[in-house]
Amino acid sequence: MSRPTTPATLEEAGTKLWDRIIADLPEHWELDERELHLLESACHVRDQIAKLDALVAEDGMVVVGSRGAQQVHPGLAEARQLRGVEMRLLRALQLTNPADASPTTKKAQRAANARWNRVRAAGNL
């Protein structure tokens, strides 16, 4: 099995996340298109979080708002929301050994893959 290559559109933080996840997969595992899409999306979100974190580090946690009052940096709230998105995307990957999955989990995975294939076939990606 060949490992999927890191998407060229990822920046440093996203590339690191991609490489860590791919490196942790067992040798015999292949990610399907749905899983690759979820992983790439999570990695792009990680890049956005890194940019926001850098902006907050540069500006400080408190900034002057449009009316001159001090306020919490808006990047903090956005980064917090993106961390939630990232966790949901990574959780949706369900990177567990398929042989260890319960029958209910296997059924849910087949249903999710079927929905994903319908979306791809309809050209909505």
C-alpha positions in Angstrom: 0.0 0.0 0.0 1.3 3.5 -0.8 0.8 6.2 1.6 -1.2 9.2 0.4 0.9 12.2 -0.4 0.6 15.4 1.5 -1.6 17.9 -0.3 0.4 20.7 -1.8 -2.2 23.2 -0.5 -1.4 22.6 3.1 0.9 24.9 5.0 3.3 24.0 7.9 0.8 23.3 10.7 -1.6 21.3 8.4 1.3 19.4 6.9 2.5 18.4 10.3 -0.9 17.1 11.3 -1.3 15.2 8.0 2.1 13.6 8.4 1.5 12.6 12.1 -1.8 11.0 11.3 -0.6 9.1 8.2 2.5 7.9 10.1 0.3 6.5 12.9 -1.8 4.4 10.5 -1.0 0.7 10.4 0.8 -0.4 7.3 -2.1 -2.3 5.8 -4.6 0.6 6.1 -5.8 2.7 3.2 -7.9 5.8 3.6 -10.9 6.0 1.3 -11.9 9.2 -0.5 -14.2 10.3 2.3 -11.5 9.9 4.9 -8.9 11.7 2.8 -11.3 14.6 2.4 -12.0 14.8 6.1 -8.3 14.6 6.9 -7.4 17.3 4.4 -10.2 19.5 5.7 -9.0 19.1 9.2 -5.5 20.0 8.1 -6.7 23.1 6.4 -8.5 24.1 9.6 -5.3 23.5 11.5 -3.5 25.9 9.2 -6.2 28.5 9.9 -5.8 28.0 13.6 -2.0 28.5 13.4 -2.5 31.8 11.5 -5.0 33.0 14.2 -2.7 31.9 17.0 0.2 33.8 15.4 -1.9 36.9 15.0 -3.0 36.8 18.6 0.6 36.3 19.7 1.6 39.3 17.6 -1.3 41.6 18.7 -1.7 40.4 22.2 -4.8 38.9 23.8 -6.4 42.3 24.4 -6.8 44.8 21.5 -8.4 48.2 21.0 -11.8 47.9 19.4 -13.4 50.2 16.8 -14.7 52.5 19.6 -11.4 52.7 21.4 -12.3 50.3 24.2 -10.1 47.3 25.0 -11.5 44.0 24.1 -10.5 40.4 23.9 -8.8 39.7 20.6 -11.5 38.3 18.2 -9.0 35.8 16.9 -9.3 33.9 20.2 -13.0 33.2 19.7 -12.5 32.2 16.1 -9.6 29.9 16.9 -11.7 28.3 19.6 -14.5 27.6 17.2 -12.1 26.3 14.6 -10.6 23.9 17.2 -14.1 22.5 17.6 -14.5 22.1 13.9 -11.1 20.4 13.7 -12.0 17.9 16.4 -15.3 17.0 14.8 -13.6 16.4 11.4 -10.9 14.2 13.1 -13.6 12.3 15.1 -15.5 11.7 11.8 -12.5 9.9 10.4 -13.1 7.1 12.9 -9.5 5.9 12.7 -10.1 2.6 14.5 -9.2 -0.8 13.3 -12.2 -2.0 11.2 -11.8 -5.5 12.6 -12.3 -4.2 16.1 -15.5 -2.2 15.2 -18.8 -3.3 16.5 -21.5 -4.4 14.0 -23.4 -1.1 14.6 -20.2 0.9 13.8 -19.6 -1.1 10.6 -23.2 -0.5 9.5 -22.9 3.2 10.2 -19.6 3.4 8.3 -21.2 1.6 5.3 -24.1 4.1 5.3 -21.8 7.1 5.6 -19.7 5.8 2.7 -22.9 5.2 0.6 -24.0 8.8 1.2 -20.6 10.1 0.4 -20.5 8.2 -2.8 -23.9 9.6 -3.8 -22.6 13.2 -3.2 -19.5 12.5 -5.3 -21.5 10.9 -8.1 -23.9 14.0 -8.1 -20.8 16.2 -8.6 -21.4 18.2 -5.4 -17.7 18.0 -4.5 
